[in-house]
Amino acid sequence: MSLDTPILVVDDSSSMRTAVRQILKEAGYSNVVLAQDGAEGLKFLKASAAPGGKKVGLILCDWAMPNMSGIELLQAVRADCKLRSTPFIMVTSEKRSECIMEAVQKGTNDFVVKPFPSTLLIEKVKKILLPPPR
């Protein structure tokens, strides 16, 4: 995938959305879309998967949010045939092992615990977005 592949950042904290967008932009990812909760994120994902849309290549999502939590968004993405293959990374302060296990069981590709170094986030993003070697 290219550096202009859309990356959706879903977090109810505007400062966290801004910080993650800045980290991604500094790493060269130019198409970063922000959503303040899972409901807004899901609406954007469905529109991006519609004919003529540019499908999101990666979702970075917080766990605890109003309206629709990150785990609810993950379940909705995995249940939708047009979205289910979209890579999903939980980026959250939730670090209890049972929550991590729940996210893995429900289909998250990776998990990043806040606070995190920007290098860790970029390493995980690159691991998912870089095409496999031939």
Secondary structure, 3 states (H helix, E strand, C coil): CCCCCCEEEECCCHHHHHHHHHHHHHCCCCCEEEECCHHHHHHHHHHHHCCCCCCCCEEEECCCCCCCCHHHHHHHHHHCCCCCCCCEEEEECCCCHHHHHHHHHCCCCEEEECCCCHHHHHHHHHHHHCCCCC
